[in-house]
Amino acid sequence: MNKKRFKIPAAKVYVPDADIPRILTLYRKILKNGQLAWGNYNTALEEGFARYVGTRYAVTANSGASALELILRARGITGKEVIVPTNTNFATAAAVVLSGGKPVFCDCDSYNLSPRPDQIGRCITKKTAGFIIVHIGGIITPDIDAIAKLCKDKGIFFMEDASHAHSSLYDGRKAGRFSEFSAFSMFGSKVITCGEGGIITTDSKKIRDLCESLRNQGKEGGNNDVHYRMGSTYRVTEFQAILGIYQLKRVIEFRKLRERIALFYDRELAGSELIRPFLIPGGVTSSYYKYIAWIDKSVDREKLKKTLKEKYDIALSAPVYKVPCHLQPVFKGIADPGGNFKEAEYFCDNHICLPISSAMTRDEAAYVVESVKKALSRGGNVFKKKA
Ligand SMILES: Cc1ncc(COP(=O)(O)O)c(C=O)c1O
């Protein structure tokens, strides 16, 4: 066993030492000049993010959830259905409801974690306005081009919830480039962060203009007193934008740092009976927002989590996700309860996420592997009781 004992968080924000004085210099500057919101750093983050993803426009928002809602409200989905994977965060489906639409949950493929075209096709009705794909854990499904074509052929919009996927690629193309509009979360646990925040990317000037207006209380063209539509205050501060600018500069570096840990886990866990690395599909470069591993049915995840925390000081994040949306009480009576969600349920029930961050060292990862293997060794108390 690795002699050194570490305290391992499930995820960790990484702001490299070299960036801290630069960020603080800009914080000092805005504290002096008083431009704390609605300033040049927001614009710089938007321009930088659009340039990075390769879209014409980007719009900042105060969270990933707000970014999703702004897009859907700008697109207009009142009274319409929007197909959403059941295997996603509450926010994806909630944004549909908050924008006046009805989420229709869709099962997913348990080997690439997104709905397949046949599964989406079964959910399309005369009322369908669009489909939102979610790049779970940073994995873009290799079916993405077929899904984009399906949406185009059926005349429905295609949107990415790219909250997990800053820097993810499929076939060399970046998350945010496959659809008409995308939402990224910039929350603290994400690959890059503003602390809290979200970013919309799109090539559509109309959607960009409407998102900008809706995030600023329905005003147009900056701060005047005329409100044209029912917006709200979804803006981010200049503090958040400055942090985001410095994080964006390192997005590829951060992915590589995560990848190094993920490949180490893959190597060290290969051949384990009770825990198997999730296989990233060919052609995909994951952001490794999450490191996903299949866990044997004999293992009680809650007991494993508790043992790792109490005995080894290792925090496991929640799985992505433990309870799929169709089983969330809040959507009862709002979304269709029917449907077959077997593959999503199988995934939700049978995986764990090992700690990963851009700041993690190889020694810490080695400590995690050794501790997990110890916890899973015979005679441990992490197994389900036999019926
Ligand atoms: C897939 C997905 N979409 C949207 C969100 C919401 O992002 P935020 O927490 O920034 O509102 C999350 C949050 O983790 C998420 O996982």
The ligand as a Tripos MOL2 file, in Angstrom:
@<TRIPOS>MOLECULE
LIG
   16    16     1     0     0
SMALL
NO_CHARGES

@<TRIPOS>ATOM
      1 C1        -25.9320   17.7950  -17.8430 C.3       1 LIG1
      2 C2        -26.0860   19.0400  -17.0120 C.ar      1 LIG1
      3 N1        -26.8120   20.0580  -17.4920 N.ar      1 LIG1
      4 C3        -26.9860   21.1920  -16.7910 C.ar      1 LIG1
      5 C4        -26.4410   21.3500  -15.5410 C.ar      1 LIG1
      6 C5        -26.6900   22.6070  -14.7670 C.3       1 LIG1
      7 O1        -25.5350   23.3590  -14.6590 O.3       1 LIG1
      8 P1        -25.4080   24.4630  -13.4850 P.3       1 LIG1
      9 O2        -25.1430   23.7250  -12.2270 O.co2     1 LIG1
     10 O3        -24.2670   25.3160  -13.9240 O.co2     1 LIG1
     11 O4        -26.6970   25.1930  -13.4730 O.co2     1 LIG1
     12 C6        -25.6740   20.3230  -14.9910 C.ar      1 LIG1
     13 C7        -25.0660   20.4640  -13.6630 C.2       1 LIG1
     14 O5        -24.2260   19.7430  -13.2290 O.2       1 LIG1
     15 C8        -25.4910   19.1310  -15.7370 C.ar      1 LIG1
     16 O6        -24.7990   18.1010  -15.2460 O.3       1 LIG1
@<TRIPOS>BOND
     1     1     2 1
     2     2     3 ar
     3     2    15 ar
     4     3     4 ar
     5     4     5 ar
     6     5     6 1
     7     5    12 ar
     8     6     7 1
     9     7     8 1
    10     8     9 2
    11     8    10 1
    12     8    11 1
    13    12    13 1
    14    12    15 ar
    15    13    14 2
    16    15    16 1
@<TRIPOS>SUBSTRUCTURE
     1 LIG1         1 GROUP 0 **** ****
